[in-house]
Amino acid sequence: MKGKVLGFDPTSGTGAINGEDGKRYKFATADNKSPAPLKANDSVDFETDGDNAKDIYAVKSGFSLPSGLGAPTGSAAGGTPVAGGEYVQMILARPYVIWAAVIILGSLIAGYVSALGMLNSMSGPFGSGLGISALLAALLFFVPVAAGVLIFFEFTNHKMTAQFRLITAAAAIGGPILIPILAGLLAPRAYQEAMSMAASFGASGMGGGLIGFAISPGMLITVAGGVLIILTKMGIVKLPKG
C-alpha cells in the first residue's frame, strides 16, 4: 500500500503513516526497511498488519537511480564525491531484487531458459510431439521470467509487488521440484526423450533421473532463491542496512 509519513519521533522510535485508504497506521523503527530514517511527508510503500505498518520502504515518484549514477568515477554531476555505500544501501534496501537475481542465475545454470526453445523444436515439422510431458517441462521457462518481472516491479513500486513476491517464490520452489516429477509420472518415457533433447539446448540441469527428477546445482540455487523470498517475507532473513 502507498502512503505518506505523518511524523516520526526518534526518541520513542515510533511514527504514523497516512495510507492511501485514508487510515492511519503506526510503525516502529524496525519496520523501516529503507537505508535512511523516515521523516514527515516521505512517500512510502508498506504492508499492513491490522493498524500497524510493516516492511516500509521510502519511494520516489517514478523510477530513478541514485544521484551521481553515470557521472565520472568518484563524483556526482555537481562534482560532489559519491560514496560507494549509496549503491550498496540501494541494493540492500531491496532484498527481493537480490533473491530474484539468484533465481535467474540458478535458472541459467539449470537450463530453464532453454526450455521454451526445446518445446518449439519438438512442436516443429520435425518434432517428436511429446505432448503434455514436454509442455510441463517447458513451463520451467517461466521461472526466470517471473523473477525478472519481480525485479521490475520492485524498482517501479508496482501495486502488485507484494503478491508477485509470493508468485515468484512459488514458481522458484515448486517449478523445479514438482513439474519434472509430474511430467515424469504422466509420461515417463516421453519425458526422458524430452530431457535428451533438452541436453542439445544446453539444459543439462533438466536431465532426468527417477521419474524425471534430478537434483542439480542450478535447481538448488533456484529453489534457494525462492526460499529466501519466503524467509525474508516472514522476517526471518534480514539484510544489514550497510
Backbone bond lengths (Angstrom), bond angles and torsions (degrees), N, CA, C in turn:
res aa  C-N    CA-C-N  psi(-1)  N-CA   C-N-CA  omega(-1)  CA-C   N-CA-C  phi
1 M - - - 1.454 - - 1.526 109.16 -
2 K 1.303 116.60 145.48 1.458 122.11 176.69 1.534 109.45 -91.85
3 G 1.310 116.46 154.45 1.454 120.97 178.17 1.510 111.25 -170.22
4 K 1.340 115.47 -175.79 1.465 120.85 179.81 1.527 108.11 -135.57
5 V 1.330 114.79 137.17 1.459 120.70 -179.32 1.528 109.34 -70.27
6 L 1.345 115.55 125.44 1.463 120.14 177.14 1.522 110.69 -81.55
7 G 1.322 115.26 -34.58 1.458 119.49 179.94 1.514 110.21 176.73
8 F 1.335 115.46 161.17 1.461 120.96 178.30 1.516 109.22 -145.18
9 D 1.340 116.60 131.89 1.450 122.58 -179.66 1.526 109.07 -105.45
10 P 1.345 118.34 106.14 1.472 120.77 -178.27 1.525 113.05 -61.62
11 T 1.328 116.75 -27.47 1.465 120.22 -178.29 1.527 111.43 -66.00
12 S 1.325 115.74 -49.89 1.468 119.72 179.95 1.520 112.41 -87.90
13 G 1.344 116.48 -14.86 1.461 120.06 -179.24 1.509 113.26 71.17
14 T 1.320 117.11 26.69 1.466 121.27 -179.46 1.527 110.01 -129.24
15 G 1.318 114.72 158.36 1.453 120.61 179.00 1.508 110.74 -158.22
16 A 1.335 115.65 -173.77 1.465 120.50 -178.52 1.520 109.84 -140.13
17 I 1.323 114.56 146.79 1.464 121.79 179.00 1.519 108.60 -123.70
18 N 1.302 115.90 137.41 1.464 121.05 173.27 1.528 107.71 -94.95
19 G 1.349 117.09 108.95 1.456 121.01 -177.20 1.505 112.65 -75.35
20 E 1.343 115.67 161.84 1.463 119.78 179.51 1.518 112.21 -67.11
21 D 1.359 116.38 -12.69 1.461 120.03 176.38 1.521 111.95 -86.58
22 G 1.355 116.77 2.27 1.454 121.01 178.34 1.514 114.04 89.14
23 K 1.345 118.26 -4.76 1.459 121.61 -179.58 1.530 110.63 -91.40
24 R 1.329 114.60 156.68 1.452 120.74 178.59 1.525 109.14 -103.10
25 Y 1.348 116.05 131.79 1.456 121.26 -177.64 1.524 109.94 -121.44
26 K 1.347 116.42 136.06 1.453 122.06 177.79 1.524 109.76 -87.25
27 F 1.328 116.21 153.23 1.457 119.64 175.14 1.521 109.71 -150.20
28 A 1.323 115.02 160.69 1.461 121.83 177.11 1.525 109.25 -118.30
29 T 1.309 116.67 169.21 1.464 121.41 -177.33 1.522 111.92 -54.71
30 A 1.344 116.65 -39.62 1.470 120.90 -177.46 1.514 112.62 -65.67
31 D 1.334 117.35 -19.53 1.468 120.31 -179.35 1.525 112.20 -79.84
32 N 1.325 117.26 -14.67 1.466 121.62 -179.74 1.521 110.11 -81.20
33 K 1.319 117.70 115.39 1.460 122.49 -179.54 1.522 112.54 -98.28
34 S 1.332 117.23 1.96 1.456 121.03 178.85 1.529 109.64 -83.59
35 P 1.328 117.56 154.20 1.466 120.04 -178.27 1.523 114.04 -67.08
36 A 1.334 117.69 -26.31 1.469 121.56 -178.01 1.533 110.15 -107.59
37 P 1.339 117.01 150.55 1.471 119.81 176.98 1.524 111.02 -61.39
38 L 1.318 116.17 148.90 1.455 120.90 178.29 1.521 110.07 -81.03
39 K 1.327 115.42 149.34 1.457 119.93 177.99 1.522 108.88 -139.58
40 A 1.304 116.07 167.30 1.463 121.50 -177.06 1.527 110.77 -55.20
41 N 1.329 115.20 139.18 1.473 125.00 177.28 1.523 113.32 76.85
42 D 1.333 118.67 4.10 1.464 120.17 173.53 1.522 109.46 -68.43
43 S 1.322 116.89 132.64 1.462 120.82 172.78 1.519 108.23 -80.91
44 V 1.322 116.79 134.42 1.462 120.84 -174.74 1.523 111.34 -136.07
45 D 1.320 113.89 158.76 1.460 122.32 171.47 1.529 105.67 -119.43
46 F 1.331 116.89 130.55 1.462 119.00 -174.88 1.520 110.92 -150.56
47 E 1.325 114.22 168.30 1.450 121.58 174.49 1.512 108.88 -109.87
48 T 1.327 116.61 152.42 1.454 120.52 -176.31 1.517 111.41 -104.76
49 D 1.315 114.89 147.44 1.460 123.02 174.13 1.527 106.46 -138.26
50 G 1.337 115.17 83.97 1.454 119.51 -172.69 1.513 109.78 70.11
51 D 1.342 116.16 -122.06 1.466 121.21 178.24 1.523 112.00 -95.61
52 N 1.324 116.14 11.30 1.463 120.50 -179.15 1.523 111.10 -110.79
53 A 1.320 115.41 150.98 1.470 121.89 175.25 1.516 108.36 -104.68
54 K 1.340 116.50 142.37 1.454 120.96 177.72 1.524 109.04 -142.56
55 D 1.333 116.01 168.61 1.468 121.67 -178.08 1.524 110.54 48.00
56 I 1.320 115.79 56.55 1.471 122.28 -174.63 1.523 110.10 -89.56
57 Y 1.322 115.90 131.53 1.459 122.03 176.91 1.528 109.42 -127.28
58 A 1.320 116.51 128.61 1.456 120.00 173.43 1.521 108.34 -70.11
59 V 1.315 116.97 137.29 1.465 121.14 -177.44 1.515 109.84 -125.57
60 K 1.316 113.35 155.36 1.449 120.80 174.35 1.519 108.02 -112.59
61 S 1.283 117.26 156.52 1.464 119.91 179.11 1.510 109.34 -69.65
62 G 1.350 115.73 125.07 1.460 120.85 179.97 1.517 110.68 78.54
63 F 1.313 115.03 -171.02 1.472 121.84 -178.43 1.511 108.76 -102.69
64 S 1.315 116.61 118.48 1.458 119.79 -178.67 1.509 109.51 -137.09
65 L 1.317 114.88 155.70 1.456 121.94 178.74 1.522 108.70 -105.19
66 P 1.312 118.17 163.11 1.461 120.32 -179.92 1.513 111.70 -57.44
67 S 1.328 116.16 147.98 1.453 120.40 179.86 1.523 109.52 -60.96
68 G 1.315 115.52 141.09 1.452 119.89 179.08 1.505 113.62 95.37
69 L 1.360 118.31 -8.97 1.455 120.19 179.92 1.522 108.94 -67.71
70 G 1.305 116.50 126.65 1.455 120.13 -178.78 1.522 112.35 94.78
71 A 1.343 116.83 -10.23 1.453 119.84 176.97 1.518 109.34 -79.63
72 P 1.313 119.24 167.76 1.455 120.93 178.14 1.518 111.43 -55.88
73 T 1.320 115.09 150.61 1.464 120.65 -177.18 1.520 110.82 -55.73
74 G 1.350 114.48 129.91 1.463 119.72 176.23 1.504 113.96 85.45
75 S 1.350 119.06 1.15 1.452 119.13 179.79 1.500 110.42 -146.12
76 A 1.319 116.88 151.75 1.452 122.63 174.59 1.516 108.02 -88.13
77 A 1.357 116.00 -177.82 1.453 120.14 -176.00 1.519 111.09 -59.47
78 G 1.334 116.67 -33.13 1.454 119.65 -177.34 1.512 112.65 -91.01
79 G 1.337 118.12 7.19 1.440 120.35 178.40 1.519 113.60 92.83
80 T 1.338 117.42 -2.11 1.462 120.97 179.59 1.513 110.24 -79.13
81 P 1.325 119.58 132.35 1.468 121.14 179.46 1.519 111.20 -57.38
82 V 1.298 114.58 139.76 1.462 120.95 179.20 1.517 108.66 -104.75
83 A 1.311 117.23 122.99 1.460 121.02 179.42 1.514 109.62 -74.46
84 G 1.336 116.13 132.61 1.460 119.55 178.87 1.506 111.27 -62.03
85 G 1.352 117.01 -24.60 1.458 120.47 -179.40 1.521 112.62 -64.13
86 E 1.330 117.94 -20.51 1.465 120.82 -179.85 1.519 110.54 -62.78
87 Y 1.322 116.46 -40.97 1.451 120.53 -179.55 1.523 110.76 -73.06
88 V 1.335 115.49 -36.65 1.470 119.74 176.94 1.515 109.78 -62.22
89 Q 1.324 117.06 -44.18 1.453 121.83 -179.77 1.525 111.00 -63.51
90 M 1.343 116.18 -38.61 1.454 119.42 179.31 1.523 111.07 -61.23
91 I 1.347 116.18 -40.16 1.461 120.80 -179.70 1.520 111.05 -72.35
92 L 1.337 116.15 -44.92 1.456 120.02 -178.28 1.524 111.97 -65.90
93 A 1.341 116.50 -25.11 1.462 119.97 178.17 1.520 111.85 -74.28
94 R 1.334 117.14 -11.37 1.466 121.64 179.45 1.536 109.18 -126.56
95 P 1.320 117.15 70.09 1.474 119.58 -177.54 1.522 113.15 -60.70
96 Y 1.338 116.94 -29.68 1.466 119.19 -178.67 1.529 111.59 -66.37
97 V 1.339 116.58 -27.27 1.465 120.38 175.70 1.532 109.53 -66.27
98 I 1.334 115.46 -40.27 1.467 119.93 179.12 1.519 110.30 -64.25
99 W 1.335 117.02 -45.85 1.473 120.15 -178.41 1.528 111.04 -67.15
100 A 1.333 117.68 -35.25 1.464 120.01 176.50 1.528 110.50 -65.04
101 A 1.338 116.36 -37.79 1.468 120.19 177.02 1.526 110.67 -65.32
102 V 1.331 116.79 -35.82 1.466 120.96 176.38 1.526 110.10 -62.85
103 I 1.334 116.81 -41.45 1.462 121.47 178.68 1.530 110.87 -62.51
104 I 1.325 116.20 -43.55 1.465 120.24 179.28 1.523 110.54 -64.00
105 L 1.331 116.72 -41.80 1.470 120.68 178.09 1.529 110.38 -61.16
106 G 1.332 116.99 -46.49 1.455 120.50 178.80 1.517 112.12 -61.90
107 S 1.335 116.09 -38.14 1.463 120.79 179.74 1.519 111.71 -66.20
108 L 1.335 115.88 -36.97 1.466 119.75 177.55 1.527 110.65 -66.12
109 I 1.331 115.74 -42.76 1.466 119.60 179.92 1.527 110.62 -66.16
110 A 1.344 116.03 -40.56 1.466 120.15 -177.56 1.517 112.72 -76.70
111 G 1.323 117.77 -16.43 1.461 119.98 179.48 1.507 114.59 88.47
112 Y 1.351 117.74 14.47 1.463 119.65 -178.59 1.530 111.85 -65.48
113 V 1.336 115.99 -27.92 1.466 119.57 179.37 1.529 110.46 -64.29
114 S 1.342 117.02 -25.16 1.465 121.19 -179.32 1.516 112.80 -86.00
115 A 1.332 117.22 -4.42 1.464 120.15 -174.20 1.522 112.04 -62.63
116 L 1.333 117.37 -38.36 1.461 119.71 -178.47 1.520 111.05 -68.65
117 G 1.329 116.51 -38.03 1.459 119.78 177.12 1.509 111.49 -64.10
118 M 1.333 115.71 -35.41 1.463 120.67 176.86 1.521 110.02 -61.92
119 L 1.340 116.59 -43.27 1.459 120.79 -179.78 1.520 110.81 -64.84
120 N 1.334 117.52 -41.66 1.464 120.79 179.31 1.522 110.88 -60.18
121 S 1.330 116.19 -40.97 1.461 120.29 -179.80 1.520 111.17 -64.37
122 M 1.337 115.60 -41.52 1.458 119.37 -177.05 1.531 112.44 -73.15
123 S 1.343 116.73 -24.01 1.452 119.61 -178.59 1.524 112.59 -93.87
124 G 1.331 117.12 -2.51 1.457 121.41 -179.62 1.511 112.46 -76.18
125 P 1.331 117.04 -176.63 1.468 121.06 -176.86 1.522 112.95 -62.63
126 F 1.340 117.46 -25.20 1.459 119.99 179.23 1.523 111.73 -107.24
127 G 1.347 115.84 11.87 1.459 120.48 -178.29 1.511 111.91 -73.33
128 S 1.323 113.73 161.91 1.460 119.27 -178.31 1.511 113.12 -92.41
129 G 1.345 117.55 -6.05 1.446 120.40 176.02 1.517 112.90 58.90
130 L 1.322 117.16 64.09 1.454 120.85 -174.09 1.524 113.36 -85.86
131 G 1.322 118.11 6.91 1.455 122.64 169.42 1.512 115.16 65.06
132 I 1.340 115.26 -144.90 1.462 121.67 -170.75 1.517 112.30 -63.69
133 S 1.330 117.64 -30.52 1.464 120.30 178.51 1.522 110.93 -61.43
134 A 1.339 116.88 -44.58 1.463 121.05 178.82 1.522 110.97 -68.13
135 L 1.331 116.25 -37.25 1.464 119.92 178.78 1.525 110.97 -62.01
136 L 1.323 116.26 -42.90 1.457 120.48 179.02 1.529 110.87 -64.10
137 A 1.330 116.70 -42.88 1.462 120.22 179.42 1.528 110.88 -62.35
138 A 1.346 116.31 -38.00 1.467 120.29 -179.01 1.520 112.07 -68.10
139 L 1.348 118.14 -20.11 1.454 120.77 179.14 1.527 112.03 -63.53
140 L 1.335 116.43 -20.06 1.463 119.84 178.43 1.524 111.49 -61.71
141 F 1.337 116.63 -21.69 1.462 121.29 177.65 1.526 111.03 -59.27
142 F 1.331 116.80 -30.00 1.459 120.27 -174.59 1.528 113.09 -81.87
143 V 1.339 117.39 -5.11 1.469 119.69 175.07 1.533 110.47 -65.85
144 P 1.353 119.69 -54.24 1.470 118.45 177.50 1.525 112.77 -67.69
145 V 1.335 117.37 -27.64 1.468 119.78 177.52 1.528 109.90 -63.48
146 A 1.336 116.54 -45.03 1.461 120.85 178.66 1.526 110.78 -60.72
147 A 1.332 117.01 -40.77 1.468 121.03 178.77 1.524 111.13 -64.02
148 G 1.332 116.58 -39.94 1.459 120.05 178.22 1.523 112.13 -64.96
149 V 1.331 116.59 -40.33 1.470 120.61 177.65 1.524 110.11 -64.22
150 L 1.337 117.08 -39.35 1.465 120.11 179.22 1.529 110.83 -61.78
151 I 1.326 117.46 -42.01 1.466 120.10 178.54 1.530 110.33 -59.93
152 F 1.336 116.08 -43.10 1.467 119.93 178.33 1.527 110.74 -62.34
153 F 1.324 116.79 -44.38 1.467 120.99 -179.90 1.531 111.01 -62.86
154 E 1.329 116.93 -39.93 1.466 120.48 -178.41 1.523 111.24 -63.07
155 F 1.327 117.34 -41.94 1.457 120.69 -177.68 1.524 113.01 -78.13
156 T 1.317 117.47 -22.21 1.468 120.02 -179.79 1.518 112.30 -102.96
157 N 1.350 116.90 2.19 1.460 121.79 179.37 1.533 111.93 54.02
158 H 1.317 114.95 45.80 1.463 121.11 179.71 1.526 110.48 -63.60
159 K 1.316 116.05 147.23 1.464 119.73 -176.15 1.532 112.84 -66.97
160 M 1.340 117.66 -17.81 1.458 120.29 179.89 1.530 112.46 -101.28
161 T 1.333 116.52 16.18 1.461 119.83 -176.76 1.524 112.02 -58.85
162 A 1.326 117.21 -47.01 1.468 120.72 -177.46 1.523 111.47 -60.51
163 Q 1.341 116.22 -43.94 1.466 119.74 179.54 1.523 111.25 -66.73
164 F 1.332 116.69 -36.99 1.461 119.30 -176.00 1.520 111.67 -74.01
165 R 1.323 117.58 -21.02 1.460 119.12 173.52 1.530 109.85 -61.47
166 L 1.329 115.75 -44.18 1.466 120.32 179.98 1.526 111.19 -68.35
167 I 1.341 116.73 -38.57 1.460 120.70 178.99 1.532 109.96 -62.49
168 T 1.330 115.79 -44.64 1.466 120.02 -179.60 1.526 111.00 -65.15
169 A 1.329 116.71 -42.17 1.463 120.49 179.03 1.525 110.58 -61.93
170 A 1.345 116.68 -43.26 1.466 120.53 179.73 1.522 111.14 -63.28
171 A 1.334 116.44 -41.07 1.471 120.26 179.53 1.528 110.94 -66.27
172 A 1.348 116.44 -41.57 1.466 120.41 -177.23 1.522 112.20 -69.71
173 I 1.331 117.06 -34.12 1.459 120.64 -179.20 1.526 111.22 -86.18
174 G 1.340 116.11 -48.94 1.459 120.21 -175.51 1.511 114.18 -76.54
175 G 1.345 117.10 -35.99 1.462 119.89 -176.41 1.526 113.90 -58.30
176 P 1.336 118.56 -59.67 1.469 120.35 -177.26 1.529 113.70 -64.53
177 I 1.335 117.68 -22.99 1.462 120.27 -177.34 1.525 111.97 -94.27
178 L 1.336 116.01 -51.30 1.466 119.66 -171.57 1.527 113.91 -82.37
179 I 1.351 116.91 -39.62 1.469 118.74 -175.23 1.528 112.45 -62.89
180 P 1.348 120.32 -47.52 1.476 118.76 177.65 1.526 112.90 -61.83
181 I 1.341 117.13 -38.31 1.465 119.71 179.14 1.524 110.54 -64.69
182 L 1.347 115.88 -45.71 1.454 119.90 -179.21 1.523 111.13 -64.05
183 A 1.348 116.03 -42.91 1.462 119.38 178.94 1.517 111.06 -63.78
184 G 1.339 116.66 -40.19 1.456 120.06 179.45 1.521 112.44 -66.39
185 L 1.329 116.59 -34.79 1.465 120.07 179.98 1.528 111.36 -71.95
186 L 1.337 116.44 -38.09 1.461 120.10 -177.30 1.525 111.79 -71.41
187 A 1.312 116.50 -39.36 1.471 119.75 -177.68 1.520 108.70 -152.89
188 P 1.334 117.84 77.86 1.474 120.49 -175.27 1.515 113.83 -55.78
189 R 1.329 118.06 -46.80 1.460 120.23 -176.90 1.521 110.89 -66.87
190 A 1.330 115.82 -43.39 1.461 119.67 179.87 1.523 110.70 -65.05
191 Y 1.330 115.27 -36.48 1.458 118.05 179.89 1.527 111.28 -65.88
192 Q 1.321 116.95 -40.28 1.451 120.04 178.39 1.525 110.77 -63.31
193 E 1.325 117.49 -37.15 1.463 120.64 175.92 1.519 109.73 -65.55
194 A 1.322 116.24 -38.91 1.463 120.04 179.42 1.517 110.73 -64.08
195 M 1.333 116.38 -39.72 1.456 119.87 179.92 1.529 111.78 -68.94
196 S 1.327 117.02 -32.94 1.461 120.22 176.46 1.524 109.81 -64.54
197 M 1.337 115.10 -40.40 1.461 118.78 177.63 1.522 110.21 -69.17
198 A 1.345 117.02 -33.92 1.461 120.14 179.82 1.515 111.27 -60.81
199 A 1.330 116.16 -33.22 1.465 120.03 -179.46 1.523 111.35 -60.28
200 S 1.331 116.83 -32.40 1.460 120.34 179.90 1.517 111.98 -70.96
201 F 1.336 116.60 -15.39 1.459 121.56 177.65 1.526 111.33 -99.57
202 G 1.325 116.29 8.56 1.456 119.40 -179.60 1.503 113.34 81.02
203 A 1.322 117.88 12.76 1.466 121.33 -177.95 1.517 110.00 -92.52
204 S 1.320 117.03 54.78 1.458 120.81 -176.16 1.512 112.11 -63.64
205 G 1.315 117.30 -29.11 1.458 120.17 -179.53 1.502 113.05 -70.12
206 M 1.344 117.77 -9.51 1.460 120.84 179.21 1.521 111.07 -93.99
207 G 1.317 116.96 3.33 1.457 121.15 -176.22 1.506 112.87 -54.30
208 G 1.312 116.44 147.45 1.456 120.68 -174.42 1.511 112.58 -85.67
209 G 1.302 115.37 155.40 1.447 123.87 173.08 1.512 105.66 -137.67
210 L 1.295 117.43 -137.99 1.445 121.26 176.89 1.516 109.31 -63.06
211 I 1.333 117.68 124.80 1.467 126.46 -176.76 1.529 111.82 44.61
212 G 1.327 115.12 36.37 1.457 119.66 172.84 1.508 115.31 82.22
213 F 1.343 118.75 8.31 1.456 120.58 -177.19 1.524 110.42 -109.45
214 A 1.322 116.20 129.39 1.463 120.33 178.60 1.516 108.84 -141.61
215 I 1.324 115.65 140.89 1.467 120.83 177.60 1.524 108.32 -92.65
216 S 1.329 115.84 126.92 1.460 121.23 178.66 1.520 108.36 -132.73
217 P 1.340 117.63 161.80 1.468 119.89 178.23 1.527 112.46 -56.19
218 G 1.349 116.36 -41.83 1.459 119.54 179.72 1.515 112.35 -62.40
219 M 1.327 116.37 -41.33 1.464 120.86 179.03 1.527 110.21 -62.92
220 L 1.345 116.98 -43.61 1.458 120.96 -179.08 1.527 111.29 -63.44
221 I 1.343 116.77 -40.83 1.463 120.54 179.18 1.521 110.55 -65.65
222 T 1.345 116.59 -42.22 1.465 120.80 179.68 1.520 111.08 -62.05
223 V 1.322 116.47 -48.16 1.464 120.74 179.52 1.524 110.72 -63.64
224 A 1.331 116.79 -38.98 1.469 120.67 179.18 1.531 110.95 -61.10
225 G 1.333 116.77 -39.12 1.463 119.79 177.46 1.514 111.57 -61.31
226 G 1.350 116.68 -41.95 1.463 120.29 178.08 1.513 112.08 -65.62
227 V 1.334 116.87 -40.60 1.467 121.12 179.11 1.530 110.62 -64.38
228 L 1.333 117.21 -39.36 1.459 120.88 179.10 1.523 111.94 -64.33
229 I 1.337 116.90 -34.40 1.460 119.70 175.63 1.520 110.10 -62.41
230 I 1.332 116.51 -45.62 1.466 120.76 -179.88 1.527 110.66 -63.31
231 L 1.344 117.32 -45.43 1.461 120.93 -178.13 1.525 111.45 -65.71
232 T 1.332 117.20 -35.53 1.463 120.73 176.73 1.519 110.22 -68.39
233 K 1.320 116.18 -40.70 1.463 121.33 178.07 1.527 110.61 -60.54
234 M 1.332 116.42 -36.79 1.466 121.61 -179.36 1.529 112.17 -81.53
235 G 1.331 117.31 -6.90 1.457 120.75 179.98 1.511 114.01 82.95
236 I 1.340 117.19 8.01 1.467 120.80 -179.66 1.525 110.62 -78.01
237 V 1.325 116.83 -39.37 1.464 122.08 177.46 1.521 109.10 -104.32
238 K 1.322 116.28 125.07 1.460 121.43 178.59 1.522 108.62 -133.78
239 L 1.325 115.97 134.80 1.451 120.09 177.39 1.507 110.17 -88.52
240 P 1.340 117.65 145.97 1.471 119.60 175.22 1.518 110.23 -63.81
241 K 1.306 116.70 152.60 1.463 120.04 -177.19 1.517 113.24 -86.51
242 G 1.317 116.59 6.94 1.463 119.89 175.05 1.510 112.62 84.07
